[in-house]
Amino acid sequence: MGNSLGKKFVITSFGESHGKCVGIVVDGCPAGLAITEKDIQGELDKRRPGNSIASTKRAEGDIVEIQSGVFNDYTTGAPICMMIWNKDIDTVSYKQTRELPRPGHADFTAFVKYGGFNDWGGGGRFSGRNTAGFVMAGAIAHKLLGLIGVKVLAHTVEIGGIQADSYEMISEDIINSNPLRCTDLQDAKKMLAAIEKARREGDSLGGIIEGIGFNLPAGLGEPIFDTMEGDLAKALFAIPAVKGVEFGVGFGAAKMKGSENNDAFRVKRGKIVTETNNSGGILGGISNGMPLVIRIAVKPTPSISMKQKTVNIHTMKNEELGILGRHDVCIVPRAVPVVTAMMAVTLCDFALQAGIIPEVIK
């Protein structure tokens, strides 16, 4: 029963990869927010499949339909249901995974948990296709955060071991100008070459995404168990293929001395700031007013055409599997807008809990 996320800004995901549709229900959005399907579509197009060398060739238009909660282009305060229809469906390639679970996928664990009754086409509920709903909810959250001056961005900082610059060099225009959503165009070319090589070899690549939240007010977060790090990590780990989340210098803090890791406080233009941002904008599970900095590790796409070892669930014999179908060589670029969406959803929830965003927008 883990299909909902949030306290006041609650999202509920529904649908399967090769079912009739996928979508999201947003409950708790304030009334009076100007929103249209065009606003949602703009974000949704950023993760649409088939538009880069790294992505699957599954040709889905991903045209959003708002079913409820919006009237005359304004939110009503009622639950907002948004969905997209699955058009380019092909379950034939997945029939073999009913008996031969794909290494690195949830085929085996889903079979055990649901007794084989789960929808296995394209991974069903465990497919990255369901993140389209996350992006729809994120589009609303982005608009709400904009009312209080908060901006959330993300970019690719690593693919296949090739590293690019971190957030000091971030530019939204550059992010949107290249298919890998990388701010370093020279490194993006190297990443593309690595992706093409992996494609030819029938393999895949992973990478790292950096997410940044600008202009967050200090004081957001609900310790002890609903901390900013905790809720953000939970939201980000809901993205398939995410295997690690770190804040600020993250694991690098374990190699530093306290004198090196501590962010010294100063007063700048009448505001308390820190000289460095090793904490990533969070202290004690609460935002401190500095930029929120998160890095997300994305594993290589497990669906590869190379032969892999597996077992036959029914015969209990060892076998080999060469995965058929249409798959992303590298999921990282398409995951960038999903990362910003889940960050925005979580930050919006915190802002509503703190009363910074009103329940009726006038």
Contacts in CASP RR format, 6 or more apart in sequence:
PFRMAT RR
TARGET T0000
AUTHOR 0000-0000-0000
METHOD contacts of the structure
MODEL  1
MGNSLGKKFVITSFGESHGKCVGIVVDGCPAGLAITEKDIQGELDKRRPG
NSIASTKRAEGDIVEIQSGVFNDYTTGAPICMMIWNKDIDTVSYKQTREL
PRPGHADFTAFVKYGGFNDWGGGGRFSGRNTAGFVMAGAIAHKLLGLIGV
KVLAHTVEIGGIQADSYEMISEDIINSNPLRCTDLQDAKKMLAAIEKARR
EGDSLGGIIEGIGFNLPAGLGEPIFDTMEGDLAKALFAIPAVKGVEFGVG
FGAAKMKGSENNDAFRVKRGKIVTETNNSGGILGGISNGMPLVIRIAVKP
TPSISMKQKTVNIHTMKNEELGILGRHDVCIVPRAVPVVTAMMAVTLCDF
ALQAGIIPEVIK
3 12 0 8 1.000
3 13 0 8 1.000
3 14 0 8 1.000
4 10 0 8 1.000
4 11 0 8 1.000
4 12 0 8 1.000
4 13 0 8 1.000
5 11 0 8 1.000
5 234 0 8 1.000
5 235 0 8 1.000
5 238 0 8 1.000
5 345 0 8 1.000
6 231 0 8 1.000
6 345 0 8 1.000
6 346 0 8 1.000
6 349 0 8 1.000
7 222 0 8 1.000
7 226 0 8 1.000
7 349 0 8 1.000
7 353 0 8 1.000
8 28 0 8 1.000
8 349 0 8 1.000
8 352 0 8 1.000
8 353 0 8 1.000
9 26 0 8 1.000
9 28 0 8 1.000
9 29 0 8 1.000
9 141 0 8 1.000
9 144 0 8 1.000
9 345 0 8 1.000
9 348 0 8 1.000
9 349 0 8 1.000
9 352 0 8 1.000
10 26 0 8 1.000
10 27 0 8 1.000
10 28 0 8 1.000
10 349 0 8 1.000
11 24 0 8 1.000
11 25 0 8 1.000
11 26 0 8 1.000
11 27 0 8 1.000
11 134 0 8 1.000
11 137 0 8 1.000
11 345 0 8 1.000
12 24 0 8 1.000
12 25 0 8 1.000
12 27 0 8 1.000
13 23 0 8 1.000
13 24 0 8 1.000
13 130 0 8 1.000
13 133 0 8 1.000
13 134 0 8 1.000
14 22 0 8 1.000
14 23 0 8 1.000
14 24 0 8 1.000
14 25 0 8 1.000
15 21 0 8 1.000
15 22 0 8 1.000
15 23 0 8 1.000
15 124 0 8 1.000
15 125 0 8 1.000
15 130 0 8 1.000
16 22 0 8 1.000
16 119 0 8 1.000
16 121 0 8 1.000
16 123 0 8 1.000
16 124 0 8 1.000
16 125 0 8 1.000
16 127 0 8 1.000
16 129 0 8 1.000
16 130 0 8 1.000
17 86 0 8 1.000
17 119 0 8 1.000
17 121 0 8 1.000
17 122 0 8 1.000
17 123 0 8 1.000
17 124 0 8 1.000
17 125 0 8 1.000
17 127 0 8 1.000
17 128 0 8 1.000
17 129 0 8 1.000
17 130 0 8 1.000
18 86 0 8 1.000
18 89 0 8 1.000
18 90 0 8 1.000
18 91 0 8 1.000
18 94 0 8 1.000
18 119 0 8 1.000
18 121 0 8 1.000
18 122 0 8 1.000
18 123 0 8 1.000
18 124 0 8 1.000
19 86 0 8 1.000
19 89 0 8 1.000
19 119 0 8 1.000
19 121 0 8 1.000
19 124 0 8 1.000
20 85 0 8 1.000
20 86 0 8 1.000
21 83 0 8 1.000
21 84 0 8 1.000
21 85 0 8 1.000
21 86 0 8 1.000
22 83 0 8 1.000
22 84 0 8 1.000
22 86 0 8 1.000
22 129 0 8 1.000
22 130 0 8 1.000
22 132 0 8 1.000
22 133 0 8 1.000
23 81 0 8 1.000
23 82 0 8 1.000
23 83 0 8 1.000
23 84 0 8 1.000
23 130 0 8 1.000
23 132 0 8 1.000
23 133 0 8 1.000
23 136 0 8 1.000
24 81 0 8 1.000
24 82 0 8 1.000
24 83 0 8 1.000
24 133 0 8 1.000
24 134 0 8 1.000
24 136 0 8 1.000
24 137 0 8 1.000
25 79 0 8 1.000
25 80 0 8 1.000
25 81 0 8 1.000
25 82 0 8 1.000
26 79 0 8 1.000
26 80 0 8 1.000
26 82 0 8 1.000
26 136 0 8 1.000
26 137 0 8 1.000
26 140 0 8 1.000
27 79 0 8 1.000
27 80 0 8 1.000
28 77 0 8 1.000
28 79 0 8 1.000
28 352 0 8 1.000
29 75 0 8 1.000
29 77 0 8 1.000
29 80 0 8 1.000
29 140 0 8 1.000
29 144 0 8 1.000
30 75 0 8 1.000
30 77 0 8 1.000
30 144 0 8 1.000
30 352 0 8 1.000
30 357 0 8 1.000
30 358 0 8 1.000
30 359 0 8 1.000
30 360 0 8 1.000
30 361 0 8 1.000
31 74 0 8 1.000
31 75 0 8 1.000
31 76 0 8 1.000
31 77 0 8 1.000
31 359 0 8 1.000
31 360 0 8 1.000
31 361 0 8 1.000
32 74 0 8 1.000
32 75 0 8 1.000
32 76 0 8 1.000
32 77 0 8 1.000
32 360 0 8 1.000
32 361 0 8 1.000
32 362 0 8 1.000
33 74 0 8 1.000
33 75 0 8 1.000
33 140 0 8 1.000
33 143 0 8 1.000
33 144 0 8 1.000
33 361 0 8 1.000
34 73 0 8 1.000
34 74 0 8 1.000
34 143 0 8 1.000
35 70 0 8 1.000
35 73 0 8 1.000
35 74 0 8 1.000
35 75 0 8 1.000
35 139 0 8 1.000
35 140 0 8 1.000
35 143 0 8 1.000
36 70 0 8 1.000
36 73 0 8 1.000
37 64 0 8 1.000
37 65 0 8 1.000
37 66 0 8 1.000
39 139 0 8 1.000
39 143 0 8 1.000
40 64 0 8 1.000
40 66 0 8 1.000
40 82 0 8 1.000
40 136 0 8 1.000
40 139 0 8 1.000
40 140 0 8 1.000
41 63 0 8 1.000
41 64 0 8 1.000
42 139 0 8 1.000
43 135 0 8 1.000
43 136 0 8 1.000
43 138 0 8 1.000
43 139 0 8 1.000
43 142 0 8 1.000
43 337 0 8 1.000
43 341 0 8 1.000
44 62 0 8 1.000
44 64 0 8 1.000
44 84 0 8 1.000
44 132 0 8 1.000
44 135 0 8 1.000
44 136 0 8 1.000
44 139 0 8 1.000
45 62 0 8 1.000
46 135 0 8 1.000
46 176 0 8 1.000
46 336 0 8 1.000
46 337 0 8 1.000
47 131 0 8 1.000
47 132 0 8 1.000
47 135 0 8 1.000
47 334 0 8 1.000
47 335 0 8 1.000
47 337 0 8 1.000
47 338 0 8 1.000
48 60 0 8 1.000
48 61 0 8 1.000
48 62 0 8 1.000
49 55 0 8 1.000
49 56 0 8 1.000
49 57 0 8 1.000
49 58 0 8 1.000
49 59 0 8 1.000
49 60 0 8 1.000
49 62 0 8 1.000
49 328 0 8 1.000
49 334 0 8 1.000
50 56 0 8 1.000
50 57 0 8 1.000
50 58 0 8 1.000
50 59 0 8 1.000
51 179 0 8 1.000
52 179 0 8 1.000
52 180 0 8 1.000
52 333 0 8 1.000
52 334 0 8 1.000
53 179 0 8 1.000
53 192 0 8 1.000
53 195 0 8 1.000
53 196 0 8 1.000
53 199 0 8 1.000
53 329 0 8 1.000
54 179 0 8 1.000
54 180 0 8 1.000
54 192 0 8 1.000
54 195 0 8 1.000
54 328 0 8 1.000
54 329 0 8 1.000
54 330 0 8 1.000
54 331 0 8 1.000
54 332 0 8 1.000
54 333 0 8 1.000
54 334 0 8 1.000
55 328 0 8 1.000
55 329 0 8 1.000
55 333 0 8 1.000
55 334 0 8 1.000
56 326 0 8 1.000
56 327 0 8 1.000
56 328 0 8 1.000
57 326 0 8 1.000
58 88 0 8 1.000
58 326 0 8 1.000
59 87 0 8 1.000
59 88 0 8 1.000
60 84 0 8 1.000
60 86 0 8 1.000
60 87 0 8 1.000
60 88 0 8 1.000
61 84 0 8 1.000
61 87 0 8 1.000
62 84 0 8 1.000
62 132 0 8 1.000
63 84 0 8 1.000
63 85 0 8 1.000
64 82 0 8 1.000
64 83 0 8 1.000
64 84 0 8 1.000
64 136 0 8 1.000
65 82 0 8 1.000
65 83 0 8 1.000
65 84 0 8 1.000
65 85 0 8 1.000
66 80 0 8 1.000
66 81 0 8 1.000
66 82 0 8 1.000
67 81 0 8 1.000
67 82 0 8 1.000
67 83 0 8 1.000
68 78 0 8 1.000
68 79 0 8 1.000
68 80 0 8 1.000
68 81 0 8 1.000
69 75 0 8 1.000
69 76 0 8 1.000
69 77 0 8 1.000
69 78 0 8 1.000
69 79 0 8 1.000
69 80 0 8 1.000
69 81 0 8 1.000
70 76 0 8 1.000
70 80 0 8 1.000
75 140 0 8 1.000
80 140 0 8 1.000
82 133 0 8 1.000
82 136 0 8 1.000
82 137 0 8 1.000
84 132 0 8 1.000
84 133 0 8 1.000
86 129 0 8 1.000
90 325 0 8 1.000
90 326 0 8 1.000
91 121 0 8 1.000
91 122 0 8 1.000
93 324 0 8 1.000
93 325 0 8 1.000
93 326 0 8 1.000
94 120 0 8 1.000
94 121 0 8 1.000
94 122 0 8 1.000
94 123 0 8 1.000
94 325 0 8 1.000
96 321 0 8 1.000
96 324 0 8 1.000
97 105 0 8 1.000
97 107 0 8 1.000
97 120 0 8 1.000
97 121 0 8 1.000
97 123 0 8 1.000
97 323 0 8 1.000
98 120 0 8 1.000
99 312 0 8 1.000
99 313 0 8 1.000
99 314 0 8 1.000
99 315 0 8 1.000
100 310 0 8 1.000
100 311 0 8 1.000
100 312 0 8 1.000
100 313 0 8 1.000
100 319 0 8 1.000
100 321 0 8 1.000
101 107 0 8 1.000
101 108 0 8 1.000
101 111 0 8 1.000
101 310 0 8 1.000
101 311 0 8 1.000
101 313 0 8 1.000
102 302 0 8 1.000
102 303 0 8 1.000
102 308 0 8 1.000
102 310 0 8 1.000
102 321 0 8 1.000
102 323 0 8 1.000
103 302 0 8 1.000
103 308 0 8 1.000
103 309 0 8 1.000
103 310 0 8 1.000
103 321 0 8 1.000
104 302 0 8 1.000
105 123 0 8 1.000
105 126 0 8 1.000
105 302 0 8 1.000
105 303 0 8 1.000
106 123 0 8 1.000
106 126 0 8 1.000
107 120 0 8 1.000
107 123 0 8 1.000
108 313 0 8 1.000
110 116 0 8 1.000
110 118 0 8 1.000
110 120 0 8 1.000
110 123 0 8 1.000
110 125 0 8 1.000
110 126 0 8 1.000
111 118 0 8 1.000
111 313 0 8 1.000
118 124 0 8 1.000
118 125 0 8 1.000
119 125 0 8 1.000
122 129 0 8 1.000
124 130 0 8 1.000
126 240 0 8 1.000
127 240 0 8 1.000
128 239 0 8 1.000
128 240 0 8 1.000
128 241 0 8 1.000
128 331 0 8 1.000
130 240 0 8 1.000
131 239 0 8 1.000
131 240 0 8 1.000
131 335 0 8 1.000
131 338 0 8 1.000
131 341 0 8 1.000
134 238 0 8 1.000
134 239 0 8 1.000
134 338 0 8 1.000
134 341 0 8 1.000
134 342 0 8 1.000
134 345 0 8 1.000
135 337 0 8 1.000
135 338 0 8 1.000
135 341 0 8 1.000
137 341 0 8 1.000
137 345 0 8 1.000
138 340 0 8 1.000
138 341 0 8 1.000
138 342 0 8 1.000
138 344 0 8 1.000
138 345 0 8 1.000
139 341 0 8 1.000
141 341 0 8 1.000
141 344 0 8 1.000
141 345 0 8 1.000
141 347 0 8 1.000
141 348 0 8 1.000
142 152 0 8 1.000
142 340 0 8 1.000
142 341 0 8 1.000
142 344 0 8 1.000
144 348 0 8 1.000
144 351 0 8 1.000
144 357 0 8 1.000
145 151 0 8 1.000
145 152 0 8 1.000
145 344 0 8 1.000
145 347 0 8 1.000
145 348 0 8 1.000
145 351 0 8 1.000
145 357 0 8 1.000
147 357 0 8 1.000
147 361 0 8 1.000
148 217 0 8 1.000
148 351 0 8 1.000
148 356 0 8 1.000
148 357 0 8 1.000
149 215 0 8 1.000
150 213 0 8 1.000
150 214 0 8 1.000
150 215 0 8 1.000
150 216 0 8 1.000
150 347 0 8 1.000
150 351 0 8 1.000
151 213 0 8 1.000
151 214 0 8 1.000
151 215 0 8 1.000
152 211 0 8 1.000
152 212 0 8 1.000
152 213 0 8 1.000
152 214 0 8 1.000
152 340 0 8 1.000
152 343 0 8 1.000
152 344 0 8 1.000
152 347 0 8 1.000
153 170 0 8 1.000
153 172 0 8 1.000
153 175 0 8 1.000
153 211 0 8 1.000
153 212 0 8 1.000
153 213 0 8 1.000
153 214 0 8 1.000
153 340 0 8 1.000
154 175 0 8 1.000
154 181 0 8 1.000
154 209 0 8 1.000
154 210 0 8 1.000
154 211 0 8 1.000
154 212 0 8 1.000
154 336 0 8 1.000
154 337 0 8 1.000
154 339 0 8 1.000
154 340 0 8 1.000
154 343 0 8 1.000
155 164 0 8 1.000
155 167 0 8 1.000
155 170 0 8 1.000
155 175 0 8 1.000
155 181 0 8 1.000
155 182 0 8 1.000
155 183 0 8 1.000
155 209 0 8 1.000
155 210 0 8 1.000
155 211 0 8 1.000
155 336 0 8 1.000
156 164 0 8 1.000
156 180 0 8 1.000
156 181 0 8 1.000
156 182 0 8 1.000
156 188 0 8 1.000
156 191 0 8 1.000
156 207 0 8 1.000
156 208 0 8 1.000
156 209 0 8 1.000
156 332 0 8 1.000
156 333 0 8 1.000
156 336 0 8 1.000
157 163 0 8 1.000
157 164 0 8 1.000
157 165 0 8 1.000
157 166 0 8 1.000
157 182 0 8 1.000
157 208 0 8 1.000
157 209 0 8 1.000
157 210 0 8 1.000
157 295 0 8 1.000
158 164 0 8 1.000
158 207 0 8 1.000
158 208 0 8 1.000
159 180 0 8 1.000
159 182 0 8 1.000
159 191 0 8 1.000
159 194 0 8 1.000
159 195 0 8 1.000
159 205 0 8 1.000
159 206 0 8 1.000
159 207 0 8 1.000
159 330 0 8 1.000
159 332 0 8 1.000
160 191 0 8 1.000
160 194 0 8 1.000
160 205 0 8 1.000
160 206 0 8 1.000
160 207 0 8 1.000
160 330 0 8 1.000
161 194 0 8 1.000
161 207 0 8 1.000
162 187 0 8 1.000
162 190 0 8 1.000
162 191 0 8 1.000
162 194 0 8 1.000
163 187 0 8 1.000
164 182 0 8 1.000
164 183 0 8 1.000
164 184 0 8 1.000
164 187 0 8 1.000
164 188 0 8 1.000
164 191 0 8 1.000
165 183 0 8 1.000
165 184 0 8 1.000
165 187 0 8 1.000
166 210 0 8 1.000
167 210 0 8 1.000
167 211 0 8 1.000
167 212 0 8 1.000
167 291 0 8 1.000
167 293 0 8 1.000
169 183 0 8 1.000
169 184 0 8 1.000
170 183 0 8 1.000
170 212 0 8 1.000
171 183 0 8 1.000
174 183 0 8 1.000
174 185 0 8 1.000
175 181 0 8 1.000
175 182 0 8 1.000
175 183 0 8 1.000
175 336 0 8 1.000
177 185 0 8 1.000
178 185 0 8 1.000
178 188 0 8 1.000
179 192 0 8 1.000
179 333 0 8 1.000
180 188 0 8 1.000
180 191 0 8 1.000
180 192 0 8 1.000
180 332 0 8 1.000
180 333 0 8 1.000
181 333 0 8 1.000
181 336 0 8 1.000
182 188 0 8 1.000
182 191 0 8 1.000
194 205 0 8 1.000
195 205 0 8 1.000
195 329 0 8 1.000
195 330 0 8 1.000
198 204 0 8 1.000
198 205 0 8 1.000
198 329 0 8 1.000
198 330 0 8 1.000
199 329 0 8 1.000
201 306 0 8 1.000
202 304 0 8 1.000
202 305 0 8 1.000
202 306 0 8 1.000
203 300 0 8 1.000
203 304 0 8 1.000
203 306 0 8 1.000
203 329 0 8 1.000
204 300 0 8 1.000
204 301 0 8 1.000
204 302 0 8 1.000
204 303 0 8 1.000
204 304 0 8 1.000
204 327 0 8 1.000
204 328 0 8 1.000
204 329 0 8 1.000
204 330 0 8 1.000
205 300 0 8 1.000
205 301 0 8 1.000
205 329 0 8 1.000
205 330 0 8 1.000
205 332 0 8 1.000
206 241 0 8 1.000
206 298 0 8 1.000
206 299 0 8 1.000
206 300 0 8 1.000
206 301 0 8 1.000
206 330 0 8 1.000
206 331 0 8 1.000
206 332 0 8 1.000
207 297 0 8 1.000
207 298 0 8 1.000
207 330 0 8 1.000
207 332 0 8 1.000
208 295 0 8 1.000
208 296 0 8 1.000
208 297 0 8 1.000
208 298 0 8 1.000
208 332 0 8 1.000
209 295 0 8 1.000
209 296 0 8 1.000
209 298 0 8 1.000
209 332 0 8 1.000
209 335 0 8 1.000
209 336 0 8 1.000
209 339 0 8 1.000
210 293 0 8 1.000
210 294 0 8 1.000
210 295 0 8 1.000
210 296 0 8 1.000
211 292 0 8 1.000
211 293 0 8 1.000
211 294 0 8 1.000
211 295 0 8 1.000
211 296 0 8 1.000
211 339 0 8 1.000
211 340 0 8 1.000
211 343 0 8 1.000
212 291 0 8 1.000
212 292 0 8 1.000
212 293 0 8 1.000
212 294 0 8 1.000
213 291 0 8 1.000
213 292 0 8 1.000
213 293 0 8 1.000
213 343 0 8 1.000
213 347 0 8 1.000
214 291 0 8 1.000
216 281 0 8 1.000
216 287 0 8 1.000
216 289 0 8 1.000
216 291 0 8 1.000
216 292 0 8 1.000
216 347 0 8 1.000
217 287 0 8 1.000
217 289 0 8 1.000
217 356 0 8 1.000
218 272 0 8 1.000
218 286 0 8 1.000
218 287 0 8 1.000
218 288 0 8 1.000
218 289 0 8 1.000
219 286 0 8 1.000
219 287 0 8 1.000
219 288 0 8 1.000
219 289 0 8 1.000
219 354 0 8 1.000
220 228 0 8 1.000
220 286 0 8 1.000
220 287 0 8 1.000
220 347 0 8 1.000
220 350 0 8 1.000
220 351 0 8 1.000
220 354 0 8 1.000
220 356 0 8 1.000
221 227 0 8 1.000
221 228 0 8 1.000
221 231 0 8 1.000
221 285 0 8 1.000
221 286 0 8 1.000
221 287 0 8 1.000
221 350 0 8 1.000
221 353 0 8 1.000
221 354 0 8 1.000
222 231 0 8 1.000
222 350 0 8 1.000
222 353 0 8 1.000
223 284 0 8 1.000
223 285 0 8 1.000
223 286 0 8 1.000
227 282 0 8 1.000
227 284 0 8 1.000
227 285 0 8 1.000
227 286 0 8 1.000
228 282 0 8 1.000
228 285 0 8 1.000
228 286 0 8 1.000
228 287 0 8 1.000
228 292 0 8 1.000
228 350 0 8 1.000
229 247 0 8 1.000
229 282 0 8 1.000
229 285 0 8 1.000
230 285 0 8 1.000
231 346 0 8 1.000
231 349 0 8 1.000
231 350 0 8 1.000
232 245 0 8 1.000
232 247 0 8 1.000
232 294 0 8 1.000
232 342 0 8 1.000
232 343 0 8 1.000
232 346 0 8 1.000
233 245 0 8 1.000
235 342 0 8 1.000
235 343 0 8 1.000
235 345 0 8 1.000
235 346 0 8 1.000
236 242 0 8 1.000
236 245 0 8 1.000
236 294 0 8 1.000
236 296 0 8 1.000
236 339 0 8 1.000
236 342 0 8 1.000
236 343 0 8 1.000
237 244 0 8 1.000
237 245 0 8 1.000
238 342 0 8 1.000
239 296 0 8 1.000
239 335 0 8 1.000
239 338 0 8 1.000
239 339 0 8 1.000
239 342 0 8 1.000
241 298 0 8 1.000
241 299 0 8 1.000
241 301 0 8 1.000
241 331 0 8 1.000
241 335 0 8 1.000
242 296 0 8 1.000
242 297 0 8 1.000
242 298 0 8 1.000
242 299 0 8 1.000
242 335 0 8 1.000
243 297 0 8 1.000
243 298 0 8 1.000
243 299 0 8 1.000
244 296 0 8 1.000
244 297 0 8 1.000
245 294 0 8 1.000
245 295 0 8 1.000
245 296 0 8 1.000
245 297 0 8 1.000
246 294 0 8 1.000
246 295 0 8 1.000
247 279 0 8 1.000
247 280 0 8 1.000
247 281 0 8 1.000
247 282 0 8 1.000
247 292 0 8 1.000
247 293 0 8 1.000
247 294 0 8 1.000
248 277 0 8 1.000
248 278 0 8 1.000
248 279 0 8 1.000
248 280 0 8 1.000
248 281 0 8 1.000
248 293 0 8 1.000
248 294 0 8 1.000
248 295 0 8 1.000
249 256 0 8 1.000
249 261 0 8 1.000
249 278 0 8 1.000
249 280 0 8 1.000
250 295 0 8 1.000
253 261 0 8 1.000
253 278 0 8 1.000
256 278 0 8 1.000
261 278 0 8 1.000
262 278 0 8 1.000
263 274 0 8 1.000
263 275 0 8 1.000
263 276 0 8 1.000
263 277 0 8 1.000
263 278 0 8 1.000
263 279 0 8 1.000
263 290 0 8 1.000
264 274 0 8 1.000
264 275 0 8 1.000
264 276 0 8 1.000
265 272 0 8 1.000
265 273 0 8 1.000
265 274 0 8 1.000
265 275 0 8 1.000
266 272 0 8 1.000
266 273 0 8 1.000
266 274 0 8 1.000
266 275 0 8 1.000
267 273 0 8 1.000
273 289 0 8 1.000
273 290 0 8 1.000
274 288 0 8 1.000
274 290 0 8 1.000
277 290 0 8 1.000
277 291 0 8 1.000
277 293 0 8 1.000
279 288 0 8 1.000
279 290 0 8 1.000
280 290 0 8 1.000
280 291 0 8 1.000
280 292 0 8 1.000
280 293 0 8 1.000
280 294 0 8 1.000
281 287 0 8 1.000
281 288 0 8 1.000
281 289 0 8 1.000
281 290 0 8 1.000
281 291 0 8 1.000
281 292 0 8 1.000
281 293 0 8 1.000
282 288 0 8 1.000
282 292 0 8 1.000
287 350 0 8 1.000
292 343 0 8 1.000
292 347 0 8 1.000
294 339 0 8 1.000
294 343 0 8 1.000
296 335 0 8 1.000
296 339 0 8 1.000
298 331 0 8 1.000
298 332 0 8 1.000
298 335 0 8 1.000
300 330 0 8 1.000
301 327 0 8 1.000
301 328 0 8 1.000
301 329 0 8 1.000
301 330 0 8 1.000
301 331 0 8 1.000
303 323 0 8 1.000
303 325 0 8 1.000
303 327 0 8 1.000
303 328 0 8 1.000
304 322 0 8 1.000
304 323 0 8 1.000
304 327 0 8 1.000
305 322 0 8 1.000
305 323 0 8 1.000
305 324 0 8 1.000
306 322 0 8 1.000
307 320 0 8 1.000
307 321 0 8 1.000
307 322 0 8 1.000
308 320 0 8 1.000
308 321 0 8 1.000
308 322 0 8 1.000
308 323 0 8 1.000
309 318 0 8 1.000
309 319 0 8 1.000
309 320 0 8 1.000
309 321 0 8 1.000
310 318 0 8 1.000
310 319 0 8 1.000
310 320 0 8 1.000
310 321 0 8 1.000
311 317 0 8 1.000
311 318 0 8 1.000
311 319 0 8 1.000
312 318 0 8 1.000
312 319 0 8 1.000
328 334 0 8 1.000
348 357 0 8 1.000
351 357 0 8 1.000
352 359 0 8 1.000
END
